[in-house]
Amino acid sequence: SVATADAHAHLVRAVPAVDGVVGSSPDEVRMWFTQACEPQFSSVELRSSADVIVATGAVDPADHTQMVIPTRGLAAGHYTVIWRATSVDTHHSEGRFGFDVKP
């Protein structure tokens, strides 16, 4: 039998790392996916511990397998990244992960 490939864009890795801790505000949050994402149907946001959206991002125009959120000047605390991806074959996937910025 022929195995069918999973047709969803899944998160491979992120910087800052999933559940990671960084010593200062990163310049960006960057995520890598298993498939290219459709920019107009994919989104990502960064929320503070108070569940307030502090930044939003988009699919990287140079590489559709990546999403980027500009994040200069984040205060110390816990942040949650919430992403929704639509792969080029129109399958949807979504997820979330957190990271902490040390004081």
C-alpha positions, 0 to 999 in steps of 0.5 A, a space after each residue: 500500500 502507498 502511504 499518504 502524506 499528511 496534508 497539513 502544515 505542522 509546526 516544526 520549530 520556533 525561535 524562541 523555542 516552544 516553552 522556552 525562556 529568553 533573557 531579553 526581548 527577541 526581535 521576532 518570533 519565527 516559526 517553521 512549518 512542514 508545508 508552505 502556508 497560504 499568506 492570505 489564509 494564515 495568521 499568527 498573534 502574540 498574546 501577553 499573560 493578560 491575554 492581550 494581543 501585543 503583536 501580530 505576524 504573517 507568513 514570511 513573503 520570502 519563504 511561505 514555510 515560515 511565519 514571523 511576528 516582529 516583537 521588539 521591546 517585549 516586557 518581561 513575562 509569559 507570552 502565548 503564540 497562537 497560529 492558524 495555517 492554511 496549507 497550499 492544498 487548503 487544509 487547515 491547522 492551528 496551534 499555540 505555544 508559550 515562551 517567557 521573557 526573563 526580567 
